[in-house]
Amino acid sequence: MNSVNEKDFKQIALNVNGEILVDALTPCIPAFDRSYLYGDSLYEVIRTYRGQFLYMEEHLTRLAKSAELCHLRLSQPLSFYRDECKKTLRAFQAKPGLRDTEAYCRIVLSRGTGKIGFGTENLLTPTTFVVIVQPLNPPTEAQWEAGFRYRIVDRIRNDRRAQDPAAKTGNYMNSLLAYLEGTKEGFHDALLLDSQGFMTEGTTFNLFYVRRGIIATSPFTSGILDGITRKTTIGLARKMGYEVREVLFPKERLYEADEVFMTSTIKEVFPVVQIDDVKIANGKPGKITRELKQAFTQFSLGRVAKVLEKSVERSA
């Protein structure tokens, strides 16, 4: 039975091309929008810490890079999208009982609306956008301790020469199919290899493994998303004295690992305790994974504390 109902949408703030809609289920995307016709869109997901967006500039920079990779000319400056996300967050926080609730924000940019046809001469509008802000649903402590179990699926990651995974686009069929195939047998998600048999990443997250105290992850050049949490975690690990190698590796390295973990905006640093039918180490989160999780959380909270201090100074 589907547990989703209309009440779930009461807590969502929806911004469509600058207008905050009263009802999040109001029909609002034209049938001829290219995001609907072709998946011709970009997106970013940002979360709050203590009610403030964090890593916003990094996400906007990646949005601009995605636009470049997709030959999509943004009709507004990046500062415009920042302001629209903040406006939507304020609308979310104004809802009953949500003032102190951490938020998930998704911004989707479409190339625009127009006649059917790939050519940009068919466009009738500039870039259009939607901002969705809803309650954050991060993993619980119990879920973190239990860890994730992933299936390596037969479906391969898009080749960079086809649709570059470095572009965060709304065309997510590759990852969606991998997820459906990976979860059929009770696994939490899926991992994808490239055409050469090397590990890339998961459907919506980057992947790391630890062996003899050395941390390894696939290089950006292998055809993965340039994850912001991934990059931050690598920097923190090196400051903590760990060696981090960005190298190509086959799936067997995961089976032999002392620890495996993933990184993403919402889940931050999260342990992986099983790959296929192989339990990783003792099936519990590892020491280095715990340290990196704690370091990432402390770093993020420290960074948002500085944001709040500056906000107080400006208002004084």
N, C-alpha and C positions, 0 to 999 in steps of 0.2 A: 504494500500500500504506500502511496506517495504521502509523506508526512508534511510536505510543504503546503501552506495555505495562504490566503490573502493577508492574514494578520502578520505574516513574516515580513511583508513589504511595508508595513506601517512605520518601521524603524529606519527605512532607507530614505536618504535624501538624494534626489535625482535632478541633475542639471543638464538640460538639453539646449545646446547653443546659447548658453547664458541665462536661460530661464529656469528657475527652480519650480518644478512641478509639484502640485499639492498631492497628487496621487501617482505613486511610482509606477503603477500599472497602466497609466494613460498611454494609448498608442502614440508613438512619436517618431518613428523612423520611416521615412518614405520608402515605398517599394522599390524605387529606382536609386536608392543610396548604394554606392559601390561597396560599402562594407557588407551589405546584405546580398548584393548580386555576386560579388567576387571574393569576399573576404579581404577586400582592398582597404585595410585599416591597420593602424598601429595602436599599441596600448602600453600602459605602465601601471604597476600596482605599488602604492605607497601606503605606509601605515603610520599611526601616531604612537608616540611615547609621551606619557603624561599630557595627553591632549594636544600635542604639537607634532606636525609633520617633521620627520627626520629623513635625511638623505634625499631631500627633495631635489636639490641641485644636481646630484648624481643621476637621478631618474630622468630629469629633464634633458640633461646632456645626452643620455642614452636614447631618449626619444628623438632628439635631433639626428643622432647617428643612424637610427632606424629609418628615419625619413630619407636620409641621404642614400642609404643602401637600396631603398625602394623607389628612388626617383620621385619622391613625393615632396612637393613644395608646400611648406606650411604657410597658411594664410595669415597667421598671427605670430607675434614674437613669443619666445618661451615664457617670458614674464607674464604674458596674458594667461597662459594655461596654469601657471602657479597661482595667480590671483583667483581663477575660477575654481580651482581645487579648494582653496582656503574659503571662498564664499560658500561652497557646498558643505564644507566641514562645519561652518557656523550654522548653517540650516539644520544639519544633523544634530549638533549639540543643543540646538534650541528645542528639539523634540522632548516631550515629557520623559523624564528619567534617564536621559542620555548625556547630560552635561559632562559627567565624569567617566563616560564609557570610551575606551580606546576604539579607534576607528580604522577600518579598511577603506581605502580609496582606489578606485579604478578609473582611469581616464582613457577614453577610446577616441581616436581621431580617424575620421574617414576622409578619403580623397575628395569626396563630395557626392552630389546627386546629379544625374543627367540621363541622357539616352543610353540604351543598351549599346555596348561597344567598348573595346579596350582603350581606344584612343582618348587622350585628354581633351581633344576638340569636342567630345560629346558631353563634357561637364557643363552644368548650368549654374553651379554654385562654387564658392571657395571651399576650403577645408571646413568640415563640420565636426562637432565633437559632442561627447556625452561624458559627464562625470557622475560616478556612482559612489556614494559614501554610506557604509553600513557598519554595524557593530563588528569589531574584530573578533575572530574566533580562533585564537591561537591554541596550540596543543596544551593540554593540562599536564601537571607534573606527573600524574600516573601514566599518561600516554608517552611522555618523554622517557620515563623509566622503562616502559615496555618496548620502546623502539619500533622501527618500521621493518617490514619484510617486503622485499622487492623481487620481482620476476624479470629476468632478462628475456625480452621478447625477440622473435625472429624479425619483426619489422625493423628496418634500419633507420637511422637518423637521416634527415634530409642532407644531401650533399651541399657544401657551400656553393658549388657551381650551379645548383638548382635554386632552391630557396634557402638563403643563408640563415641558419639559426641565430646568428648574431643580431638579426633584425627581429625585434619583438613585435610580431604582426598578429592580426586577428585571424589569419589563416592557420588554424591550429589543428587541422585534420590529422597530420602526422602524429602529433602527441596524443590527440584524442583517441585515435584507433589503438595506439600502443597502450594507453591506459586501460581501455576496455578489454584488450587482450591480456594484459598483465594481471588484472584483478579478477578474472574469471574463476580462479582457483583459490580465492581468499587472500591473495597478496594485497598489500596496500597501494602499490603503484608499479610502474614499469621502468626499466632501464633500457637504453638503446645503444647498440654498437654502430660503427660506421661501416662503409662498404668493404673496408680492409680487415674488419674483425676487431678493431680497437674500440674500447669503451669511450663513450662521449659523455652523456649525462642522463638525467631522468626526464620525464615529460614536462615538468615545470620547475626543475631544480638542478643545481650542480652537485657533483659527487666527489668525495675524497676517500682515500683509504690510508691506514697507518700500518707500517711494517718496520719493526725494530726501531721505533722512535722517529722514523722519517715519514713525513706526510707527503702524499702524492695526489695529484689531480690531473685531469686531462688538460692539455694546453688550449688556449683560446683558438689557436690555428687549426685545431682538430674539427672545428665546426660546432661550437657550443655558444650559449648565451654568455655574454660578458657580465656575469652576475655581480651585482653591487655587494651583496652579502659575501659572496665568494671572494671578491677582491679585498674586502675589509678583513675577512678571516685570515687570508694569506698574510696580510700585513701584520696582524696581531700575532699570529703564530711565529713569524720571523722575529718580532720584537721580544717574544718570550724565549727565544733561543732555539726554536725548532727549525730543522732543515725542511724546506718545502720544495718539492720538485714538480714541475709542470711537464709531464711526459706522456707519451702514448703508452698504453698498456692494454693487454688482453683481459678478458673477464676472469681468467684463472687467478690473476693477482688479487681479486676481491675475495675469492674462496680461501686464499692463503693469508689474508690480512689479519692483523691483530685487532684492528678496529676499522669500522667504516662509518662515515657520517655524510649527511647532506646539508646543503645550505640554501636558504631562500628568504625572501623578505618577511613572510609571515612566520615561518617556522624557525628562522634564524639558523642555529647550529643544532642538528637533530640526529640522534644515533640511528644506525641501521644495524639490526641484529641478525638478519638472515638474508641471503641472496640465493634465489632458487631454492634448492633443498638443502643448502649448506648453512649451518648455523655459524655465525661469526664469533670466533673466540668462545666465550662461555655464554653467549646469547644475552649479554648485559652491556649497557653503555660503558665505553672504555675510559680510562684515566685522561687521555689527551682530549677526547671528545668533551668530557666534563669541564676540563680547564678552558677549552676554547668557547664553550657555551657561556661559562661564567665571564670570561674576558669580553666576549662580544656584548653581553648584557650590560656589564659595567661601563664599557666604552660608550655604548649608545645612551645610557642614562646620564653619564657624565657630559656627553655632547648636548643633550637636550637641556640639562641644567644650565649650561652656558647660554642657550637660546632664551630660556626663561629669564635669566639675569639681565640680558640685554633688553628684553621686553619691559622689565620693571624699570630699568634705567631710562628708557625712552618715554615711559609714561609718567616718570617722576617730575 
